[in-house]
Amino acid sequence: MKNQDWEIPRNLQPAPDGYSFDLERALKAVVGLKTYVPADAFTANTLGTERAGSGVAINDKGLIATIGYLITEAETVWITSNDGQVVPGHALAIDQETGFGLVQALGKLDLPHLDIGDSDSLKVGDQVIFAAGGGRHHAIETRLVGRQEFAGYWEYVLDDALFIGPAHPFWGGCGLIGTDGKLMGIGSLILQQGDGKGRRLDMNMVVPIGLLAPILKDLLSYGRVNRPARPWLGMYATESGESIIVGGLSETGPAARAGVRAGDKILTVNDDDVPDLAGLWRRVWASGSAGAEVRLRIERDDAPRRINVRSADRVTFLKSPKLH
């Protein structure tokens, strides 16, 4: 969707005179991203071959923080500034554990950047700005409505995710800006929940920027964090009541190869009970590093059975970005 095709309702946009920092300058640090992924890429069917979102300049050398799924296996990256300047970029790094991605601009971007803020200091109720590339009419004044654990079906857990509302409709890679004008997080998801009165409440899940600082040096040096990769099963799981159910599988992933099927109920991992989705992934990761055997006890057709899965490093299934 092109920038001119949408805007945040005016009453929800942040007002420049409501902040002690230069709002317009801060919003110029948020850029648009458009990426193109080969049709034979591992993530092409699930995430698409054309992806669009945002990113935030975090230094004066064209380094942009975004959310990793926008740039995973990206062959081509285009960066668009608020004034319409377009330059190519390179998908520099992705961290599978936090979800952050880094893009390096390959042309000169005459942009300010946002300093990394103290996301640990944010409290529920705090006012924040959530901005996509395109300036103030693509930014929403919102509030932190929660911070808690988040577990994703794609083998992902954040111990302390940020949740904001009202939600931004184009959240991917948006910058969360605090009242001090610093970057507090990067947008990941939109979630819906009922309020008990038949109304739907939308909120965005944001990855706290405090998770980036400890790994930034590794990402810049190696393209990933310099530690053994977690075991990955290629299994999509969901909570159904008090049960954990396999909702789908990567066709070429370790779990599918071992005989796990969609619809299987997961009872234990390495003989440990599975309390919830986050607990499932943590027990898988506790098996060791990528390549470790993960012992699953599942229920299928009302009968329990055991399946041993030889895990893998998720990254080995992905296309590496082309060097420019």
Secondary structure as UniProt FT lines:
FT   HELIX           3..5
FT   HELIX           10..12
FT   HELIX           16..18
FT   HELIX           23..28
FT   STRAND          30..36
FT   TURN            39..40
FT   TURN            42..43
FT   HELIX           44..47
FT   STRAND          50..57
FT   TURN            60..61
FT   STRAND          63..67
FT   HELIX           68..71
FT   TURN            72..73
FT   STRAND          76..80
FT   TURN            82..83
FT   STRAND          86..94
FT   TURN            96..98
FT   STRAND          100..105
FT   HELIX           119..121
FT   TURN            124..125
FT   STRAND          127..131
FT   TURN            133..134
FT   HELIX           136..138
FT   STRAND          139..152
FT   TURN            153..155
FT   STRAND          156..165
FT   TURN            172..173
FT   STRAND          175..177
FT   TURN            179..180
FT   STRAND          183..194
FT   STRAND          200..208
FT   HELIX           209..211
FT   HELIX           213..215
FT   HELIX           216..222
FT   STRAND          235..240
FT   TURN            241..242
FT   STRAND          243..249
FT   TURN            251..252
FT   HELIX           254..258
FT   TURN            262..263
FT   STRAND          265..269
FT   TURN            270..271
FT   STRAND          272..273
FT   HELIX           277..285
FT   TURN            286..287
FT   TURN            290..291
FT   STRAND          293..300
FT   TURN            301..302
FT   STRAND          303..310
FT   HELIX           314..317
//
